[in-house]
Amino acid sequence: MKAARIHGYGGPEVFRVEEVERPACGPRQALVEVHATSINPVDWKIRKGYQRFVNRKVMPAIIGMDLSGVVVEVGAQVTRFSPGDAVYSSPNHRAAGSYAEFAAVDEAELALKPANMTHVEAATIPLVGLTAWDCLVRGAKVQKGERVFIEAGSGGVGTFAIQLARHLGATVATSCSPRNEALLRDLGADVIVDYTQARFDQALEPQDVVLEAMGGDSKAMALNALVKGGRLVSINSDMPTLVGRYGPVLGIAAVGLRLLTFSISARLRRGVKVLSVVRKPDGEALGAITGLIEQGVIKAVVDREFTLDQIAEAHAFSESGRARGKIAIRVR
């Protein structure tokens, strides 16, 4: 099969698109013919080696954490899927490898692809969808009538989370630059904060839930933006910054210490519950997301599409921070 592999940690130039062996299909796995994948910021952070001390890759390595395609083979213990099924998934960190024509995926991490989406559209959904689901449904348990602020609304998680929060019955606020305001209002945002002109904690009335995405000073701002007893869900641990500053061992320790200290302080000062969220590769939750998509509640936001041969160019565009929604990669 054709695959895009990294041959070391570094910039987009470490990718090589080459012929490699297909992965074997384990007893609980389905072998999926990948039609499309997509890029998430975590992909280029892995490529650059920011996670090498918690998720070390054996080089050359295939990365990529989203896929949509068709099942071509199933293991002996697989019961939920059959060859010919159109599926999508965000596999777990250690098994991820979707920048390729085939991927072996655990049955528990798969769901049927939404019937009303192309493979290219569907491939942009799993990681950001599951992240938003874990933040708003499982984590914060957003209720109808609550006020929810979603930081960085024009990003992949943000564009999905705005739609999900709206569906849950929340009044949705978000932050973006002026060029993205119309898009986010179309997705369901009620209140827009222009982050180039104002701090969100000063521009908003107190929020019940904040989804914090940028790390650094944003955590303190998120705490200030909440009502007493509110919920703060964070998807940015600042690991690359802290590992770069203190080294791998002390940097990872600093991540945990900062989170613990901040969580205790937030609880004591404001009664705020702090949740640090890492997406779970959950086929059951992804199936629930499929239902919302087929009902018209959620739509894909695709900035642009590349081919697998253009993977280095696509990564460079992702790192630029200019993408609105997701960057799709057509494999077939």
DAPE-V441742 format. One record per residue. SS is DSSP state (h for helix, s for strand, l for the rest). OMEGA is omega in whole degrees, 0 to 359 (999 if undefined). BURIAL is b if it has 9 or more other C-alpha atoms within 8 Angstrom, else e. Layout:
BEGIN
ss: <SS,SS>
omega: <OMEGA,OMEGA>
burial: <BURIAL,BURIAL>
END
This chain:
BEGIN
ss: <l,s,s,s,s,s,l,l,l,l,l,h,h,h,s,s,s,s,s,l,l,l,l,l,l,l,l,l,s,s,s,s,s,s,s,s,s,s,s,l,h,h,h,h,h,h,h,l,l,l,l,l,l,l,l,l,l,l,l,l,s,s,l,l,l,l,s,s,s,s,s,s,s,s,l,l,l,l,l,l,l,l,l,l,l,s,s,s,s,l,l,l,l,l,l,l,l,l,l,s,l,s,s,s,s,s,h,h,h,s,s,s,l,l,l,l,l,l,h,h,h,h,l,l,l,h,h,h,h,h,h,h,h,h,h,h,h,h,h,l,l,l,l,l,l,l,s,s,s,s,l,l,l,l,l,h,h,h,h,h,h,h,h,h,h,h,h,l,l,l,s,s,s,s,s,s,l,h,h,h,h,h,h,h,h,h,h,l,l,l,s,s,s,s,l,l,l,l,l,h,h,h,h,l,l,l,s,s,s,s,s,s,l,l,l,l,l,h,h,h,h,h,h,h,h,s,s,s,s,s,s,s,s,s,l,l,l,l,h,h,h,h,h,h,h,h,l,h,h,h,h,h,h,h,h,h,h,h,h,h,h,h,h,h,h,h,h,h,h,h,l,l,s,s,s,s,l,l,l,l,l,l,h,h,h,h,h,h,h,h,h,h,h,h,l,l,l,l,l,l,l,s,s,s,s,s,s,h,h,h,h,h,h,h,h,h,h,h,h,h,l,l,l,l,l,s,s,s,s,s,l,l>
omega: <175,180,172,183,170,182,179,178,179,182,181,182,180,177,168,176,190,178,179,178,173,176,175,181,180,185,180,184,169,174,186,170,187,176,180,174,177,183,172,178,179,180,181,172,174,181,181,177,182,181,188,184,175,182,184,179,171,185,354,187,172,177,182,190,174,173,169,183,186,178,178,181,176,177,186,183,181,182,188,185,181,175,182,179,172,188,170,188,163,185,180,187,187,179,184,179,189,177,185,182,177,176,175,188,177,180,183,182,183,171,176,178,175,184,183,177,169,176,179,178,183,182,179,190,198,186,181,179,179,177,179,179,180,179,192,183,183,186,184,181,184,181,178,178,179,176,183,174,180,181,177,187,183,178,182,178,183,182,176,185,177,180,181,180,177,179,180,176,181,164,194,172,180,177,178,171,183,184,182,186,183,179,186,174,177,179,177,179,179,184,180,173,174,186,177,184,187,171,184,181,178,185,187,166,184,184,176,182,171,171,184,189,191,181,178,182,182,181,178,177,179,179,180,184,187,168,173,182,179,180,179,176,185,178,181,183,185,183,181,181,184,176,178,183,189,185,188,185,181,180,178,176,180,177,181,181,179,180,180,181,181,181,180,180,181,180,182,185,190,185,184,175,181,179,174,191,170,185,177,179,193,180,180,177,178,176,176,177,175,179,179,179,181,174,181,181,183,173,179,174,185,180,179,185,175,171,179,178,181,187,180,178,180,178,179,178,178,181,181,181,184,185,173,186,188,174,183,177,176,181,179,999>
burial: <b,b,b,b,b,b,b,e,b,b,e,b,e,b,b,b,b,e,e,e,e,e,e,e,b,e,b,b,b,b,b,b,b,b,b,b,b,b,b,b,e,e,b,b,b,b,b,b,b,b,b,b,e,e,e,e,e,e,e,b,b,b,b,b,b,b,b,b,b,b,b,b,b,b,b,e,e,b,e,e,b,b,b,e,b,b,b,b,b,b,b,b,e,e,e,b,b,b,b,b,b,b,b,b,b,b,b,e,b,b,b,b,b,b,e,e,b,e,b,b,b,b,b,b,b,b,b,b,b,b,b,b,b,b,b,b,b,e,b,b,e,b,e,e,e,b,b,b,b,b,b,b,b,b,b,b,b,b,b,b,b,b,b,b,b,b,e,b,b,b,b,b,b,b,b,b,b,e,e,b,b,e,e,b,b,e,b,b,b,e,e,b,b,b,b,e,e,b,b,b,b,e,e,e,e,e,b,b,b,b,b,b,b,b,b,e,e,b,b,e,b,b,b,e,b,b,b,e,b,b,b,b,b,b,b,b,b,b,b,e,e,b,b,b,e,b,b,b,e,b,b,b,e,b,b,e,e,e,b,e,e,e,b,e,e,b,b,e,e,b,b,b,b,b,b,b,b,e,e,e,b,b,b,b,b,b,b,e,b,b,b,b,b,b,e,e,b,b,e,b,b,b,b,e,b,b,b,b,e,e,b,b,e,b,b,b,b,b,e,e,e,e,b,b,b,b,b,b,b,b,b,e>
END
